[in-house]
Amino acid sequence: MKPEGDIILITGSNGRIGTAVMRELRKTYTNVVGFDTKAEENPPEGCTRIPVEITSDRSVAEGLRVLLAHHGSRVASVIHLAAFYSFDGKPDPRYDSVTVNGTKRLLAGLKAAFDVQQFVFSSTMLVHKPGEPGIFFNEDWPIGPTWAYPESKVRTEAMIREERGDVPTVMLRFAGVYDDGCHSPPLSHQIQRIYERQLESHLYAGSTSHGTSYVHMEDVVNALVRTVERRASLPPETVLLIGEPEALSYDELQHSFMRQIHNESYESFNVPGPIAKIGAWVEDKVLGTKPFIKPWMIDRANDHYALDVSRAKELLGWEPQHTLRKTIPLMVAALKDDDVGFYRENGLEPAEWMLENAKAKAEEKTR
C-alpha cells in the first residue's frame, strides 16, 4: 500500500541538513523519502531512505523506479542537497560527476516519470562576486565565483534553468552553516587555533575588517520548510539568498572566541599573502602538520559577504532567528564541557594534553 500524500524527496538525506529537514517535514507530510548513497537503518521516524548513487545512470533509474512503485508519481517538492565539496580548493572531476551531471541525471529522470511541483537546489552565496564592508548584496549582485566549489554551483544552476522544462525551480543560495555545537570547518578550526594558543591564531593574511555571512542550521531547515509550504505561490524560477545579514569581521570573531575561551584580550597581525603561503606550504610539505589553511584560502582572505535577505522575507516570510554573535557562547560552552568530544564531533584531532586531561578526569570519577 502506497503512503498517502504527495512525495517530499530529499537527496543527500543522510547528511546533517538532510536528516534535520526530513525530520521537520515529516511533522506535516506523510510521504517523506530520502536518497543517499546508503540507506541508513534508522531514518527519522515515519521516513524512508532509498540507496541511490547519483553519479550512476543505473542507480538513479532504479531509485526512481522504487520511488514510483512504492510512493506514487506526485512529487510536492524535491530538496536536492547532494553535491561534492572539498576544502582543497582545486578543480576536481567530482564537481561535474556529482554536482552538475548528478543533478542533470536526477532532474531528467524525475521529468520523465513524475509530476514534480517544485525542484529546490541547494546552492551557495559564494556564486556571487565578493563585496566590500558596508555592502549588503542581494540576488541581483554579479555572479563571480572565486574557487572550484561555487563554480560548480554556477554551472549547475545554469544547467537547471536550461533543463527544467515545466518544473518550477528554487535556487537557495546559503551562507555558511553552523549550529550550537559549531559544525562549521572554518569556525571550528579558528576555535582550535585559539583554544590551543597556536601561533597561527594571531596571524591573518587578509584585512581583519572583512568577514562572511553565516546561517544557523535551524534557520536553514526553516527556510527549506517554508520553501516547500509556499511552492504554489513562488515564481517558476526563484533565487533566494539565505543567511544572516550581519557578517562578523575576522577580527571580531577572533576577539569573541578569545574572550569566551580564555577570558583575555586578543591581538592579531596581518601577514602578507606570499609569506602566509610559504608558511602554509612549510607546515604541509616540511612539517607534515596538514594545516587547515591552504594557500588558495589565503588568496580569498579579503573576500567579504554580507547579505540583503529581503527577498526571502518577502517570498517566504523568512528571516534568521539566530545569530552567530549570540551562538558563539554556546559553541564555547560545548568546547569547555567536553573538549575532546567537541573536537571529534567537529572532525578535529585532539591534542595529546587534551586526551591526558580527559583520561585523568575519567579515572578521578571512578575512584
C-alpha positions as CSV (number, residue, x, y, z in Angstrom):
1,M,0.0,0.0,0.0
2,K,1.4,3.4,-1.0
3,P,1.7,6.2,1.6
4,E,-0.9,8.9,1.3
5,G,0.0,12.3,0.1
6,D,2.5,13.8,-2.4
7,I,6.1,12.9,-2.1
8,I,8.7,15.1,-0.4
9,L,12.1,13.8,-1.8
10,I,15.4,14.8,-0.2
11,T,18.7,13.9,-1.7
12,G,21.8,13.8,0.5
13,S,19.4,12.7,3.1
14,N,22.0,11.1,5.4
15,G,23.7,14.4,6.0
16,R,23.2,16.7,8.9
17,I,20.9,19.1,7.0
18,G,19.1,16.2,5.1
19,T,18.3,14.4,8.3
20,A,17.1,17.5,10.1
21,V,14.9,18.6,7.2
22,M,13.4,15.1,6.8
23,R,12.5,15.1,10.5
24,E,10.9,18.5,10.3
25,L,8.9,17.9,7.1
26,R,7.6,14.6,8.5
27,K,5.6,16.7,11.0
28,T,3.4,17.9,8.2
29,Y,3.9,15.5,5.3
30,T,3.3,11.7,5.4
31,N,5.3,10.7,2.4
32,V,8.9,11.8,3.1
33,V,11.6,9.9,1.2
34,G,15.4,10.3,1.1
35,F,18.0,9.4,-1.5
36,D,21.6,8.8,-0.5
37,T,24.5,6.5,-1.3
38,K,23.5,4.2,1.6
39,A,20.0,3.6,3.1
40,E,20.7,4.0,6.8
41,E,18.9,1.5,9.0
42,N,17.3,4.1,11.2
43,P,15.9,7.1,9.2
44,P,13.8,9.7,11.0
45,E,10.6,8.2,12.3
46,G,8.0,7.8,9.5
47,C,10.5,8.5,6.8
48,T,12.0,6.2,4.1
49,R,15.5,6.2,2.6
50,I,16.4,4.6,-0.7
51,P,20.0,3.9,-1.7
52,V,21.0,5.9,-4.8
53,E,24.4,6.7,-6.2
54,I,23.7,9.9,-8.1
55,T,26.7,9.5,-10.4
56,S,25.2,6.3,-11.9
57,D,22.5,6.2,-14.6
58,R,21.5,2.7,-13.4
59,S,21.4,3.6,-9.7
60,V,19.3,6.8,-10.2
61,A,16.9,4.9,-12.6
62,E,16.5,2.1,-10.0
63,G,15.9,4.5,-7.2
64,L,13.3,6.4,-9.1
65,R,11.7,3.1,-10.1
66,V,11.4,2.1,-6.4
67,L,10.1,5.6,-5.6
68,L,7.4,5.4,-8.2
69,A,6.4,1.8,-7.3
70,H,6.1,2.4,-3.6
71,H,5.3,6.1,-3.2
72,G,3.5,7.2,-6.3
73,S,4.2,9.7,-9.1
74,R,3.2,13.0,-7.5
75,V,6.1,14.9,-6.0
76,A,5.3,18.0,-4.0
77,S,9.0,19.0,-3.7
78,V,12.5,17.8,-4.4
79,I,15.0,19.2,-2.0
80,H,18.3,18.5,-3.7
81,L,21.2,18.7,-1.2
82,A,23.5,16.0,-2.7
83,A,26.7,17.6,-4.0
84,F,30.5,17.4,-3.9
85,Y,32.5,19.7,-1.6
86,S,36.2,19.8,-0.8
87,F,38.4,22.3,1.1
88,D,41.3,21.5,-1.3
89,G,40.1,24.4,-3.4
90,K,41.3,22.7,-6.6
91,P,39.3,21.7,-9.6
92,D,38.0,18.1,-9.2
93,P,36.2,15.9,-11.6
94,R,33.6,15.1,-8.9
95,Y,32.3,18.6,-9.1
96,D,31.0,17.7,-12.5
97,S,30.2,14.0,-11.9
98,V,28.3,14.6,-8.7
99,T,27.1,18.1,-8.6
100,V,26.5,19.1,-12.3
101,N,25.8,15.8,-14.0
102,G,24.3,14.1,-11.0
103,T,21.7,16.9,-10.8
104,K,21.1,16.7,-14.6
105,R,20.6,12.9,-14.3
106,L,18.1,13.2,-11.4
107,L,16.1,16.0,-13.0
108,A,15.8,14.2,-16.3
109,G,14.6,11.0,-14.5
110,L,12.0,13.0,-12.5
111,K,10.7,14.8,-15.5
112,A,10.2,11.5,-17.4
113,A,8.1,9.7,-14.8
114,F,6.8,12.1,-12.2
115,D,4.6,15.1,-11.7
116,V,7.0,17.5,-10.0
117,Q,5.6,20.6,-8.4
118,Q,8.9,22.0,-7.2
119,F,12.7,21.4,-7.5
120,V,14.8,23.1,-4.9
121,F,18.5,23.3,-5.4
122,S,20.9,23.9,-2.5
123,S,23.4,26.5,-3.8
124,T,25.7,28.9,-2.1
125,M,26.1,32.6,-1.7
126,L,29.7,32.1,-2.9
127,V,28.4,32.1,-6.5
128,H,28.4,35.8,-6.2
129,K,31.3,38.2,-6.6
130,P,32.6,39.2,-3.1
131,G,31.5,42.5,-1.8
132,E,33.2,45.1,0.5
133,P,32.4,46.1,4.1
134,G,29.3,48.2,4.1
135,I,27.8,46.5,1.1
136,F,24.8,44.2,1.6
137,F,24.2,42.5,-1.7
138,N,21.0,40.7,-2.9
139,E,20.3,38.1,-5.6
140,D,21.0,40.6,-8.4
141,W,24.6,41.1,-7.3
142,P,27.0,40.0,-10.1
143,I,27.9,36.3,-10.3
144,G,31.6,35.8,-9.7
145,P,32.7,32.6,-8.0
146,T,36.3,32.6,-6.9
147,W,37.1,28.9,-6.5
148,A,36.0,25.4,-7.6
149,Y,33.1,24.7,-5.3
150,P,31.0,27.8,-6.1
151,E,32.0,27.4,-9.8
152,S,30.3,24.0,-9.8
153,K,27.1,25.5,-8.3
154,V,27.1,28.2,-11.0
155,R,27.3,25.6,-13.7
156,T,24.6,23.5,-12.1
157,E,22.2,26.5,-11.7
158,A,22.7,27.3,-15.4
159,M,22.0,23.6,-16.3
160,I,18.8,23.5,-14.2
161,R,17.5,26.6,-15.9
162,E,18.1,25.1,-19.3
163,E,16.8,21.6,-18.5
164,R,13.9,22.3,-16.1
165,G,11.1,22.3,-18.7
166,D,7.9,23.0,-16.9
167,V,9.2,22.1,-13.4
168,P,9.3,25.1,-11.1
169,T,12.7,25.6,-9.6
170,V,14.1,27.4,-6.5
171,M,17.8,28.1,-6.0
172,L,18.6,28.7,-2.4
173,R,22.0,30.3,-2.0
174,F,23.0,29.5,1.5
175,A,25.6,31.2,3.7
176,G,28.0,29.1,5.7
177,V,26.0,26.8,8.0
178,Y,26.7,26.3,11.7
179,D,24.8,25.2,14.8
180,D,25.1,25.3,18.6
181,G,27.9,22.7,18.5
182,C,29.7,24.6,15.7
183,H,29.9,22.0,12.9
184,S,31.4,24.6,10.6
185,P,35.0,23.8,9.5
186,P,36.2,27.4,9.2
187,L,34.8,28.3,12.7
188,S,35.9,25.0,14.4
189,H,39.5,25.4,13.1
190,Q,39.5,29.0,14.3
191,I,38.3,27.8,17.7
192,Q,41.0,25.1,17.7
193,R,43.8,27.6,17.0
194,I,42.7,29.9,19.8
195,Y,42.0,27.1,22.3
196,E,45.4,25.6,21.8
197,R,47.1,29.0,21.7
198,Q,48.7,28.3,18.4
199,L,50.9,31.0,16.9
200,E,48.7,31.0,13.7
201,S,45.8,32.2,15.9
202,H,47.4,35.7,16.0
203,L,48.1,35.9,12.2
204,Y,45.8,36.6,9.3
205,A,46.6,37.1,5.6
206,G,43.8,39.4,4.8
207,S,42.1,42.5,6.1
208,T,40.7,41.6,9.6
209,S,37.8,44.0,8.9
210,H,36.4,41.7,6.3
211,G,34.1,38.8,7.1
212,T,31.4,36.5,5.8
213,S,27.7,35.7,6.5
214,Y,26.7,32.5,8.3
215,V,23.3,30.9,9.0
216,H,22.2,28.6,11.8
217,M,21.1,25.1,10.9
218,E,17.6,25.6,12.4
219,D,17.2,28.7,10.1
220,V,18.3,26.6,7.1
221,V,15.7,23.9,7.9
222,N,13.0,26.6,8.4
223,A,13.9,28.2,5.1
224,L,13.5,24.8,3.3
225,V,10.2,24.0,5.0
226,R,8.8,27.4,4.1
227,T,10.0,26.9,0.5
228,V,8.0,23.7,0.3
229,E,5.0,25.2,2.0
230,R,4.9,28.2,-0.4
231,R,5.6,26.3,-3.6
232,A,2.3,27.2,-5.2
233,S,2.9,30.9,-4.8
234,L,6.6,31.2,-5.8
235,P,7.7,32.3,-9.3
236,P,8.6,29.4,-11.6
237,E,12.3,30.4,-11.4
238,T,13.1,31.7,-7.9
239,V,16.5,32.6,-6.5
240,L,16.9,33.4,-2.8
241,L,19.8,34.2,-0.5
242,I,19.6,32.6,2.9
243,G,21.9,33.9,5.6
244,E,22.4,36.4,8.4
245,P,22.7,40.0,7.2
246,E,25.4,40.7,9.7
247,A,28.9,39.4,8.7
248,L,31.1,39.4,11.7
249,S,34.6,40.5,10.8
250,Y,37.5,38.1,11.2
251,D,38.9,40.5,13.9
252,E,35.6,40.4,15.9
253,L,35.4,36.6,15.6
254,Q,38.9,36.4,17.0
255,H,38.2,38.7,19.9
256,S,34.9,37.0,20.7
257,F,36.4,33.5,20.7
258,M,39.4,34.6,22.8
259,R,37.3,36.4,25.4
260,Q,34.9,33.4,25.6
261,I,37.6,30.7,25.7
262,H,40.5,32.3,27.7
263,N,38.8,35.5,29.1
264,E,41.7,37.5,27.7
265,S,42.1,40.3,25.1
266,Y,43.4,39.5,21.7
267,E,45.8,40.9,19.2
268,S,46.1,39.7,15.6
269,F,48.7,40.7,13.0
270,N,48.4,41.0,9.2
271,V,50.8,38.7,7.3
272,P,51.5,39.4,3.6
273,G,49.9,36.8,1.4
274,P,53.1,35.5,-0.2
275,I,54.7,34.9,3.3
276,A,51.5,33.3,4.6
277,K,51.5,30.9,1.6
278,I,55.1,29.9,2.3
279,G,54.2,29.2,5.9
280,A,51.2,27.0,4.9
281,W,53.5,25.2,2.4
282,V,56.2,24.6,5.0
283,E,53.6,23.3,7.5
284,D,52.1,20.9,4.9
285,K,55.2,19.7,3.0
286,V,58.0,20.0,5.5
287,L,56.4,19.7,8.9
288,G,53.6,17.4,7.8
289,T,51.0,19.0,10.0
290,K,48.3,19.2,7.4
291,P,47.1,22.7,8.2
292,F,43.5,23.7,7.6
293,I,44.6,27.0,6.0
294,K,45.6,26.2,2.4
295,P,47.4,28.5,0.0
296,W,44.2,29.1,-2.0
297,M,42.4,30.2,1.1
298,I,45.0,32.9,1.6
299,D,44.0,34.4,-1.8
300,R,40.4,34.5,-0.6
301,A,41.2,36.1,2.8
302,N,39.9,39.5,1.7
303,D,36.6,38.2,0.3
304,H,33.6,39.8,2.1
305,Y,30.0,38.5,2.0
306,A,27.2,40.4,3.8
307,L,23.6,39.7,2.6
308,D,20.4,41.5,1.9
309,V,17.8,38.8,2.5
310,S,14.7,41.0,2.0
311,R,13.6,38.8,-1.0
312,A,13.5,35.7,1.2
313,K,11.4,37.7,3.8
314,E,9.0,38.8,1.1
315,L,8.5,35.5,-0.7
316,L,8.9,33.0,2.2
317,G,8.2,35.1,5.2
318,W,11.7,34.0,6.4
319,E,14.3,35.8,8.3
320,P,17.0,34.3,10.6
321,Q,16.0,33.7,14.2
322,H,19.6,33.0,15.3
323,T,22.8,35.0,15.1
324,L,26.4,33.8,15.1
325,R,27.2,36.5,17.6
326,K,24.7,35.0,20.2
327,T,25.7,31.4,19.3
328,I,29.4,31.7,19.9
329,P,29.0,31.4,23.8
330,L,27.1,28.1,23.2
331,M,29.9,26.8,21.0
332,V,32.5,27.6,23.6
333,A,30.3,26.1,26.3
334,A,30.2,22.9,24.4
335,L,34.0,23.0,24.0
336,K,34.7,23.6,27.7
337,D,32.2,20.9,28.8
338,D,34.0,18.2,26.7
339,D,36.8,19.5,24.6
340,V,37.7,16.0,23.3
341,G,34.1,15.4,22.3
342,F,33.8,18.8,20.7
343,Y,37.0,18.1,18.7
344,R,35.8,14.7,17.5
345,E,32.3,15.9,16.7
346,N,33.9,18.7,14.5
347,G,36.4,16.4,12.8
348,L,39.4,17.9,14.7
349,E,42.4,15.9,16.1
350,P,42.6,16.4,19.9
351,A,45.9,17.4,21.2
352,E,47.8,15.0,23.4
353,W,47.3,17.1,26.5
354,M,43.6,17.1,26.0
355,L,43.5,13.3,25.9
356,E,45.6,13.1,29.0
357,N,43.3,15.5,30.8
358,A,40.2,13.6,29.7
359,K,41.8,10.3,30.9
360,A,42.7,11.8,34.3
361,K,39.1,13.1,34.7
362,A,37.6,9.7,33.9
363,E,39.9,8.0,36.4
364,E,39.0,10.5,39.1
365,K,35.3,9.7,38.6
366,T,35.9,6.0,39.1
367,R,37.7,6.5,42.4
